[in-house]
Amino acid sequence: MDFCIKQPETDKEFEEYYHLRWKLLRAPWNQPEGSEIDDIEAQCFHIMAVMMNEDKKDKVIGVARLQFNTDSKAQIRYMAVAKEQERKGVGRKLMNAMESYARSTMCKHIVLDAREPAVAFYQKLGYRLIEKSYLLFGEIQHFRMQKEL
């Protein structure tokens, strides 16, 4: 499988980026399309994994966002990889791209709130489990994690 990591640039790319974000992170809990977008999107760094198909119809298979909470602390949010693309290096490459970007801005720490099934993935990438954070939609337990850059 060939895929690349890139920033969405065109309206169409952003539309596909947000649609996958909604489909993976909101739709399974009957949340309306549009609920995957918040009021600070324009201030954030967006990244996506795109699978290149032979028919020239690229497909977004992973998404993530980096927001800057302070000059030295960034937060990863809305990280998701299409189910059929899990365990193929997509998530790791998205994380590497976000960490590289954070380092380029002189950021010193990254935090994230991982869903329980994803905690081990982030630990493999060097994130420390800090504490239980919040329960989304009354059923999805999240855990605060942090990594020093």
N, C-alpha and C positions, 0 to 999 in steps of 0.2 A: 504494500500500500504506500503510495506516495502522497505526502501531505506537506504543506508549508505552514509556517507561523507568520502571521502578518497582522497589521492594524487594519480595521475596516476603514475605508476611505470614502466610498461612494454611498449615496442614499440606499442603493440596492444592497450593498454589503452590510450596512448598518441594519437594514430591515431583516436580513437573514440572520445576522448576529443576535438581534433582540428576539427574533422568533425562536431560535434554538434555546436561548436563555429561558424564555417563557415555557417552551415545550418540556424542558427537562426539570426546571426548578419551580414552576408554578402550576402548570396544567394538571399534573397528577393530584393536586390538592384542590381542584376546581376553582382556581384563582383566574380571574379574567385576564385576557391578553391586554397588556399595558401595565399590569401590576409588577412586571419585571423591570420597569424603568422607574428611577427615582429622580429627585430634583437636582442632583449634582453630576449627572452624566457628562455634561460638557467640560467639567473640570478634571475628569479622570482619564487614565490611560487604558484603552481598550485593546484587547488582543484576541485573535481567533485562529483556530487551526482549520485549514481548508484542504479538502481532498481533491486532487486534480484527476479528473476523469478523462478518458480518451476521447469522449464525445464533446470535450471542451465545456462541459457544464460542471463547474466547480461546486462543491458541496461543503458547507460549514459543518464541521464535526466536533468542534470544541470552542468554548468561549471563556473569557475571564476578564476581570476588571481590577485595576489598581487605583486606589484613591489615596490621597495624601492627607492624613489627619493632622500632621505637623510637619515641619521641615525635615525632621529626622525619623518620623514614623509613618509608614505606609500600611495600607490594609488591602488584602486581597478579598474581593467579593464576587459573587455570581460566577464561580468557577464550575464548569460542567462540561462533560464529554459524552457524546452520544453513546448509548449502551453498547452498540455493536462495535464501537471503536475503543472500548475500555481495554486496558492492559496491553496497549500497543505503542506506548511511549508518548501519546498525545498530551496527556496531563503533565507529564514531566517536562516536555518541551514548552508548554504554555507557562509553567512555573519558572523555568529557566529564563524565558523571555521577560517575564515580569520582574524577576529578581535582578536581571541585568539592567533593565530600565531604572529600577529603584536605585541601584548602585550608581548609575550615571548621574543621578540627581543628588548624590551625596547622602542618600537616605541610609540610616544606620540600623533600623529594625523594621521587620514586617510582621504584622499580626493578621490573623484570620480566625473566623469562626467556622470550624469544620463540622459537617454532619457526622454523626457517630460512625457510619461505615467508612468514612474517608480519613479518619484519624491516623490509621496505620500508614496510609499513603503519604501523608504529610510528615509523619515521623521519619520515614525512610529518606525524606528530602532534608532532614535536619531541623524540623520544627519541634519545639518543646511544648508539651501539653501543660497549660497553665491552670485552667479550671473549667468546670461546667459553665456554659454561658447562658444560653436561652433556649426555650422550647418554641419552635416555629409551628404555626397552625395547630398548636396544642398537642403535637405528636412527634416532631422532628427535633431530637435533642442535638444541640450544638455545643462544641467545646472550643474555648479560646486557646489558640496556639500562637507561638512566637518564634522568630528566628532572628539572630543577630547577623547582619551582613558584613 
